[in-house]
Amino acid sequence: MFKKDFTWGVASASYQIEGAAVEDGKGPSVWDMLCRKPGASWRGQVGDVACDHYHRYREDVAWMKRLGVRASRFSVSWPRVLPEGVGQVNDKGLDFYDRLVDEHLAAGVEPWVTLFHWDYPLALYHRGGWLNRESADWFAEYARVLAGRLGDRVTHWMTLNEPQCFIILGHQDGNHAPGDKLRFDEVVRAIHHTLLAHGRGVQAIRSHAKSKPTVGIAMVAVVRMPQTETPADITAARTAMFAPNPNAFLFNAWWFDALLKGEYPAEGITLFGPAAPDVQPGDMATIAQPLDFLGANIYHGQHVAATPQGPRLVDFPAGYPKTAYDNWPITPSCLYWGPRFLHERYGLPIVITENGRCVSDIVSLDGRVHDPQRIDYLRRHLLELRRAAADGVDVSGYFHWSFTDNFEWNLGDSIRMGLVFTDYPTQRRIPKDSAAWYGQVIRTNGTAL
């Protein structure tokens, strides 16, 4: 069963919900820039309004309270607080997050703050962005500002959200902001600077927060699961989960070992060869700051079988169930094996910082939004997470992605992943059936599953 102090929450990201893109002194982000490039986003949509959370945050937090949500993981917009990325602080931007934190606390919803969820200041991108080693210093300055202002009330912090994604999609593939397609060695350099920024951010939080902080990071976990629960397949899946990935930058151990062991795995150094990062004295100690928990964003996984030649990824059969639009395979045991393998290797408490699915939600004739597919998905996955907890994995929390439907990056409003339906023309919120269902799961600490 889940432990008594298990954290049940919901998640969101600043650019995807806030809107108010040019209000009250906010500076532009790389996403403000990218979405204005022809063909870069769904139907040319931009996040200027999104869910209008900047103006409607009280209503959104009130819905959280009404639905029984215990914690809310939200991110701060770096250019809203520091329009140039460094230097002059925008007081109106900080005031907003002051009010947002206070609103959460007044509603009995614990704020879990993510410093960076992809809306990088455009001004710093023009100075080289993550390719510039100074990006670690810039991020540390930003972290100091936030920890100094909010750290008397916020006790749970995450530095970065899914660095694998914002590096791969934004700097290798070019589909996400800032839209670059860098050389292999440049991507490796950007990864190293991103990890340095994380470490400097952890140091800044611990140094400047007035309340004792609990600090982690939200990482993509590329999960491998045994095809059968035999010792051979379990060993093969464990090996495969931390082995080099066909996409070199989704190599779990490259990221996690650096963060939690203070070293890049030898397999990665060999794989990257001359493109391996320029690691300067003290870099790895900075990156591997002690963490209180490991956040894992897990949506799906892939099965692995043991063979005489070693672990083999098992293809999904024809007709295998998938989610809407993104076509992700539905593999509930990813929330068992992912947390288990991560906990075995690194020993930290595991928090599922994102999990959920998109559904083609509509408002029915009765005025409600019925989403049985989402409920079924969540029940299957949470039962597996509960099994992990029962088997001794230190699972400390679960955050559903997302609370409301929101601006899904370059896919705009074409995807709905929320527990609460957003009617964008009117900004009306309509809780879906899954919201009431999730509220019951929270109230019973998972026994309702």
C-alpha positions as CSV (number, residue, x, y, z in Angstrom):
1,M,0.0,0.0,0.0
2,F,1.0,3.6,-0.3
3,K,2.5,5.1,2.8
4,K,0.4,7.4,5.0
5,D,2.2,10.6,4.0
6,F,2.1,9.8,0.2
7,T,1.8,12.9,-1.9
8,W,-1.1,13.0,-4.4
9,G,-0.9,15.9,-6.8
10,V,-1.3,17.4,-10.2
11,A,1.2,19.1,-12.5
12,S,1.4,22.0,-14.9
13,A,4.0,24.2,-16.6
14,S,4.1,28.0,-16.8
15,Y,4.1,28.5,-20.6
16,Q,1.4,25.9,-21.1
17,I,-1.2,27.6,-18.8
18,E,-0.3,31.1,-17.7
19,G,-0.8,33.2,-20.8
20,A,-0.2,36.9,-20.1
21,A,2.8,36.6,-22.4
22,V,3.6,40.3,-22.5
23,E,1.9,41.6,-19.4
24,D,3.4,43.2,-16.3
25,G,7.0,43.3,-17.5
26,K,7.5,39.7,-18.6
27,G,10.2,39.2,-21.1
28,P,10.0,36.9,-24.1
29,S,11.0,33.2,-23.9
30,V,12.2,30.9,-26.6
31,W,8.7,29.5,-26.9
32,D,7.3,33.0,-27.5
33,M,9.8,33.2,-30.4
34,L,9.3,29.7,-31.8
35,C,5.5,29.7,-32.0
36,R,5.7,32.8,-34.2
37,K,7.8,31.0,-36.8
38,P,5.6,29.8,-39.8
39,G,4.8,26.1,-39.5
40,A,6.4,25.7,-36.1
41,S,3.2,25.1,-34.1
42,W,-0.2,23.5,-34.7
43,R,-2.3,25.9,-36.8
44,G,0.2,28.7,-35.9
45,Q,-1.1,28.8,-32.4
46,V,0.9,30.6,-29.7
47,G,0.7,30.5,-25.9
48,D,-0.1,34.2,-25.4
49,V,-3.4,33.2,-23.6
50,A,-3.2,29.4,-23.1
51,C,-5.4,28.8,-20.0
52,D,-5.2,32.4,-18.8
53,H,-4.0,31.0,-15.5
54,Y,-2.2,34.3,-14.8
55,H,-5.6,35.9,-14.3
56,R,-7.6,32.8,-13.2
57,Y,-5.2,31.1,-10.8
58,R,-7.6,31.6,-7.9
59,E,-10.3,29.7,-9.7
60,D,-7.9,26.9,-10.7
61,V,-6.6,26.5,-7.1
62,A,-10.2,26.5,-5.9
63,W,-10.9,23.6,-8.2
64,M,-7.9,21.8,-6.8
65,K,-9.3,22.2,-3.3
66,R,-12.8,21.2,-4.3
67,L,-11.4,18.0,-6.0
68,G,-9.3,17.1,-3.0
69,V,-5.9,17.6,-4.6
70,R,-3.1,17.6,-2.0
71,A,-0.2,19.1,-3.9
72,S,0.3,21.1,-7.1
73,R,3.5,20.9,-9.1
74,F,3.9,24.1,-11.1
75,S,6.8,25.9,-12.8
76,V,7.9,29.5,-12.7
77,S,8.4,31.4,-15.9
78,W,12.1,32.5,-15.8
79,P,11.6,35.5,-18.1
80,R,8.5,36.6,-16.0
81,V,10.8,37.0,-13.0
82,L,14.0,38.1,-14.8
83,P,13.0,39.5,-18.2
84,E,16.6,39.5,-19.4
85,G,17.3,36.2,-17.7
86,V,19.7,37.9,-15.3
87,G,20.0,41.3,-13.7
88,Q,17.0,43.4,-13.0
89,V,14.2,41.5,-11.2
90,N,10.6,42.1,-12.4
91,D,8.8,42.8,-9.1
92,K,5.4,42.3,-10.7
93,G,6.4,38.8,-11.9
94,L,7.6,37.8,-8.5
95,D,4.5,39.2,-6.9
96,F,2.4,36.9,-9.1
97,Y,4.2,33.8,-7.7
98,D,3.9,35.2,-4.2
99,R,0.2,35.3,-4.6
100,L,0.1,31.9,-6.3
101,V,2.0,30.2,-3.5
102,D,-0.2,31.9,-0.9
103,E,-3.3,30.8,-2.7
104,H,-2.1,27.2,-2.7
105,L,-1.3,27.3,1.0
106,A,-4.6,28.9,1.9
107,A,-6.4,26.1,0.0
108,G,-4.4,23.4,1.7
109,V,-2.6,22.5,-1.5
110,E,1.1,22.1,-1.1
111,P,3.2,24.0,-3.8
112,W,5.9,22.0,-5.4
113,V,7.9,24.5,-7.5
114,T,9.8,23.6,-10.7
115,L,12.3,26.3,-11.6
116,F,12.6,25.5,-15.3
117,H,10.0,23.9,-17.5
118,W,11.3,24.9,-20.9
119,D,10.5,28.7,-21.2
120,Y,14.1,29.8,-21.5
121,P,14.6,33.6,-21.6
122,L,15.1,34.7,-25.2
123,A,17.7,37.2,-24.1
124,L,19.9,34.5,-22.8
125,Y,19.4,32.3,-25.9
126,H,20.8,35.2,-27.8
127,R,23.9,34.9,-25.6
128,G,24.4,31.3,-26.5
129,G,21.8,29.6,-24.3
130,W,22.8,26.1,-23.0
131,L,25.8,26.1,-25.3
132,N,27.3,28.8,-23.2
133,R,29.0,27.5,-20.0
134,E,27.8,30.7,-18.3
135,S,24.3,29.3,-18.4
136,A,25.0,27.5,-15.1
137,D,25.7,30.9,-13.5
138,W,22.6,32.4,-15.1
139,F,20.5,29.6,-13.7
140,A,22.1,29.9,-10.3
141,E,21.2,33.6,-10.2
142,Y,17.6,32.8,-11.1
143,A,17.4,30.1,-8.4
144,R,18.8,32.5,-5.8
145,V,16.1,35.0,-6.6
146,L,13.3,32.5,-6.3
147,A,14.6,30.7,-3.2
148,G,15.1,34.0,-1.5
149,R,11.6,35.2,-2.2
150,L,9.5,32.0,-2.0
151,G,11.7,29.8,0.2
152,D,10.0,30.8,3.4
153,R,6.8,29.0,2.3
154,V,7.8,26.6,-0.5
155,T,9.6,23.5,0.9
156,H,9.5,21.3,-2.2
157,W,11.6,22.2,-5.2
158,M,12.7,20.8,-8.6
159,T,15.4,22.4,-10.7
160,L,14.6,21.2,-14.2
161,N,11.9,19.3,-16.0
162,E,12.8,16.7,-18.5
163,P,16.2,18.0,-19.6
164,Q,16.4,15.1,-22.1
165,C,13.3,16.5,-23.9
166,F,14.2,20.2,-24.0
167,I,17.7,19.3,-25.3
168,I,16.7,16.6,-27.8
169,L,13.5,18.2,-29.1
170,G,14.8,21.8,-28.9
171,H,18.5,21.4,-29.8
172,Q,18.8,18.2,-31.8
173,D,15.5,17.6,-33.6
174,G,14.4,21.3,-33.8
175,N,10.7,20.6,-33.2
176,H,10.6,22.4,-29.9
177,A,12.0,25.7,-28.8
178,P,14.5,27.1,-29.6
179,G,14.2,25.1,-32.8
180,D,17.8,24.3,-33.3
181,K,19.5,21.3,-35.0
182,L,22.9,21.3,-33.5
183,R,25.9,19.1,-34.2
184,F,26.3,16.0,-32.1
185,D,29.2,17.5,-30.1
186,E,27.2,20.7,-29.5
187,V,24.3,18.7,-28.1
188,V,26.6,16.9,-25.7
189,R,28.0,20.3,-24.6
190,A,24.5,21.7,-24.0
191,I,23.7,18.6,-21.9
192,H,26.8,19.1,-19.7
193,H,26.0,22.8,-19.2
194,T,22.4,21.9,-18.3
195,L,23.6,19.4,-15.7
196,L,25.9,22.0,-14.3
197,A,23.0,24.4,-14.1
198,H,21.0,21.9,-12.1
199,G,23.9,21.5,-9.6
200,R,24.3,25.2,-9.2
201,G,20.6,25.6,-8.8
202,V,20.5,23.0,-6.0
203,Q,23.3,24.9,-4.2
204,A,21.4,28.1,-4.6
205,I,18.1,26.7,-3.2
206,R,19.8,25.2,-0.2
207,S,21.7,28.4,0.5
208,H,18.9,30.9,0.2
209,A,15.6,29.1,1.1
210,K,14.5,30.2,4.6
211,S,12.6,26.9,5.3
212,K,14.5,23.6,5.0
213,P,14.1,22.6,1.4
214,T,13.4,19.2,-0.1
215,V,15.1,19.3,-3.5
216,G,14.9,17.0,-6.5
217,I,14.7,17.0,-10.3
218,A,12.0,15.8,-12.8
219,M,13.6,13.5,-15.3
220,V,12.4,11.5,-18.3
221,A,12.7,7.8,-17.3
222,V,13.1,5.6,-20.4
223,V,11.6,2.4,-18.9
224,R,12.4,-1.1,-19.8
225,M,10.2,-3.9,-18.5
226,P,10.7,-7.7,-18.5
227,Q,8.7,-9.5,-21.2
228,T,8.0,-12.2,-18.5
229,E,8.6,-11.9,-14.8
230,T,11.3,-14.6,-14.9
231,P,14.7,-13.9,-13.3
232,A,16.4,-13.9,-16.8
233,D,14.0,-11.3,-18.3
234,I,14.1,-9.1,-15.2
235,T,17.9,-9.0,-15.4
236,A,17.7,-8.3,-19.1
237,A,15.3,-5.4,-18.6
238,R,17.4,-3.9,-15.7
239,T,20.5,-4.1,-17.9
240,A,18.7,-2.6,-20.9
241,M,17.2,0.3,-18.9
242,F,20.7,1.7,-18.2
243,A,22.5,0.6,-21.4
244,P,23.1,3.0,-24.3
245,N,19.9,3.9,-26.1
246,P,19.5,3.9,-30.0
247,N,19.0,7.6,-29.5
248,A,22.2,8.4,-27.7
249,F,20.7,11.3,-25.7
250,L,18.0,9.1,-24.2
251,F,20.7,7.0,-22.5
252,N,19.4,6.9,-18.9
253,A,22.7,6.2,-17.2
254,W,24.4,9.2,-19.0
255,W,22.0,11.6,-17.2
256,F,21.2,9.7,-14.0
257,D,24.8,8.5,-13.2
258,A,26.1,12.1,-13.6
259,L,23.4,13.5,-11.3
260,L,23.5,10.8,-8.7
261,K,26.9,9.1,-8.9
262,G,29.0,12.1,-10.0
263,E,30.3,10.4,-13.1
264,Y,29.5,9.8,-16.7
265,P,29.3,6.1,-17.5
266,A,32.3,4.6,-19.3
267,E,30.0,3.2,-22.0
268,G,28.9,6.8,-22.8
269,I,32.4,8.1,-22.9
270,T,33.3,5.4,-25.4
271,L,30.1,5.9,-27.4
272,F,30.5,9.7,-27.7
273,G,34.3,9.5,-28.4
274,P,35.7,12.9,-29.4
275,A,32.3,14.5,-28.8
276,A,32.4,13.7,-25.0
277,P,32.0,16.8,-22.9
278,D,34.8,19.1,-21.7
279,V,34.6,18.2,-18.0
280,Q,36.6,20.7,-16.0
281,P,37.8,20.1,-12.4
282,G,34.9,20.2,-10.0
283,D,32.2,19.9,-12.6
284,M,31.0,16.4,-11.6
285,A,30.9,17.3,-7.9
286,T,28.8,20.4,-8.8
287,I,26.4,18.3,-10.9
288,A,26.0,15.5,-8.2
289,Q,24.6,17.7,-5.5
290,P,22.8,15.6,-2.9
291,L,19.1,15.2,-3.7
292,D,16.2,14.4,-1.4
293,F,14.1,12.6,-4.1
294,L,14.3,11.6,-7.7
295,G,11.4,12.8,-9.9
296,A,10.5,10.5,-12.8
297,N,8.2,11.4,-15.6
298,I,6.9,8.0,-16.9
299,Y,4.2,7.5,-19.5
300,H,5.1,4.2,-21.1
301,G,7.9,1.6,-21.5
302,Q,9.1,-1.2,-23.7
303,H,9.4,-4.9,-23.0
304,V,12.7,-6.7,-23.0
305,A,13.5,-10.4,-23.3
306,A,16.7,-12.3,-22.4
307,T,18.4,-14.0,-25.3
308,P,21.8,-15.7,-25.7
309,Q,23.0,-12.6,-27.4
310,G,21.9,-10.3,-24.6
311,P,18.8,-8.2,-23.9
312,R,16.4,-7.8,-26.8
313,L,13.8,-5.1,-27.2
314,V,10.4,-6.7,-27.9
315,D,8.3,-5.1,-30.6
316,F,4.7,-4.4,-29.9
317,P,2.3,-6.7,-31.8
318,A,-0.2,-5.4,-34.4
319,G,-3.2,-3.7,-32.8
320,Y,-1.5,-3.1,-29.4
321,P,-3.4,-0.4,-27.4
322,K,-2.1,3.1,-27.7
323,T,-3.1,6.5,-26.5
324,A,-4.8,9.1,-28.7
325,Y,-2.8,11.3,-31.0
326,D,0.7,10.6,-29.6
327,N,0.3,6.9,-30.1
328,W,2.2,5.9,-27.0
329,P,1.8,2.2,-26.1
330,I,-0.2,1.6,-22.9
331,T,2.1,-0.3,-20.7
332,P,0.9,-0.1,-17.0
333,S,3.8,-2.1,-15.6
334,C,6.1,0.8,-16.5
335,L,5.0,2.3,-13.1
336,Y,6.3,-0.8,-11.4
337,W,9.6,-1.6,-13.1
338,G,10.6,2.1,-13.7
339,P,10.5,3.1,-10.1
340,R,11.9,-0.3,-9.0
341,F,14.9,-0.2,-11.2
342,L,15.6,3.5,-10.4
343,H,15.3,2.9,-6.7
344,E,17.5,-0.2,-6.8
345,R,20.3,1.7,-8.7
346,Y,20.2,5.1,-6.9
347,G,18.6,4.5,-3.6
348,L,16.5,7.7,-3.5
349,P,12.8,8.1,-2.9
350,I,11.0,8.1,-6.2
351,V,8.3,10.6,-7.0
352,I,6.3,10.1,-10.2
353,T,6.3,13.8,-11.3
354,E,4.3,13.2,-14.5
355,N,2.0,10.4,-15.7
356,G,-1.2,10.5,-17.7
357,R,-2.6,10.2,-21.2
358,C,-4.3,12.2,-23.9
359,V,-7.9,11.5,-24.9
360,S,-10.1,13.1,-27.5
361,D,-12.3,14.7,-24.9
362,I,-15.5,16.5,-25.8
363,V,-18.3,18.0,-23.8
364,S,-21.3,15.6,-24.1
365,L,-24.9,16.5,-24.5
366,D,-25.4,16.3,-20.7
367,G,-22.8,19.0,-20.3
368,R,-20.2,16.7,-18.8
369,V,-16.9,15.3,-20.0
370,H,-16.8,11.5,-19.8
371,D,-13.3,10.1,-20.1
372,P,-13.4,6.4,-19.2
373,Q,-10.2,5.7,-21.2
374,R,-8.3,8.1,-18.9
375,I,-9.7,6.5,-15.8
376,D,-8.9,3.0,-17.0
377,Y,-5.3,4.1,-17.9
378,L,-4.8,5.7,-14.5
379,R,-6.2,2.8,-12.6
380,R,-4.0,0.3,-14.4
381,H,-0.9,2.4,-13.8
382,L,-1.6,3.3,-10.2
383,L,-2.2,-0.3,-9.3
384,E,1.3,-1.1,-10.6
385,L,2.7,1.8,-8.7
386,R,1.0,0.5,-5.6
387,R,2.5,-2.9,-6.2
388,A,6.0,-1.3,-6.4
389,A,5.3,0.4,-3.0
390,A,4.1,-2.9,-1.5
391,D,7.3,-4.6,-2.8
392,G,9.5,-2.2,-0.9
393,V,10.2,0.6,-3.5
394,D,10.3,4.0,-1.7
395,V,7.6,5.7,-3.7
396,S,6.8,9.1,-2.1
397,G,4.4,10.8,-4.5
398,Y,2.4,10.9,-7.7
399,F,1.5,13.9,-9.9
400,H,-1.0,13.6,-12.6
401,W,-0.2,15.3,-15.9
402,S,-2.0,17.5,-16.2
403,F,-4.5,19.4,-14.0
404,T,-6.2,21.3,-16.8
405,D,-6.0,20.8,-20.6
406,N,-3.3,23.2,-21.7
407,F,-1.2,24.5,-24.5
408,E,0.7,21.4,-25.5
409,W,3.9,23.1,-26.9
410,N,4.1,22.9,-30.7
411,L,0.9,20.8,-30.7
412,G,-1.1,23.7,-29.4
413,D,-4.6,22.9,-28.2
414,S,-4.8,19.7,-30.3
415,I,-4.1,17.5,-27.3
416,R,-6.1,17.2,-24.1
417,M,-4.4,15.6,-21.1
418,G,-6.2,17.3,-18.2
419,L,-8.4,16.2,-15.4
420,V,-10.3,19.4,-16.0
421,F,-11.5,20.4,-19.5
422,T,-10.5,23.8,-20.7
423,D,-13.0,25.4,-23.0
424,Y,-10.6,27.8,-24.7
425,P,-13.0,30.3,-26.3
426,T,-14.7,31.0,-22.9
427,Q,-11.9,29.7,-20.5
428,R,-14.6,27.8,-18.7
429,R,-13.3,24.8,-16.6
430,I,-15.3,21.6,-16.6
431,P,-14.0,18.8,-14.4
432,K,-14.0,15.5,-16.2
433,D,-15.2,12.2,-14.8
434,S,-11.5,11.4,-14.1
435,A,-11.2,14.4,-11.8
436,A,-13.9,13.0,-9.5
437,W,-12.4,9.5,-9.8
438,Y,-8.9,10.8,-8.9
439,G,-10.3,12.7,-6.0
440,Q,-11.7,9.4,-4.6
441,V,-8.3,7.8,-5.0
442,I,-6.7,10.6,-3.1
443,R,-9.2,10.5,-0.3
444,T,-8.7,6.8,0.2
445,N,-4.9,7.0,-0.3
446,G,-5.2,4.5,-3.1
447,T,-7.5,1.9,-1.6
448,A,-10.3,2.9,-4.0
449,L,-8.2,1.5,-6.8
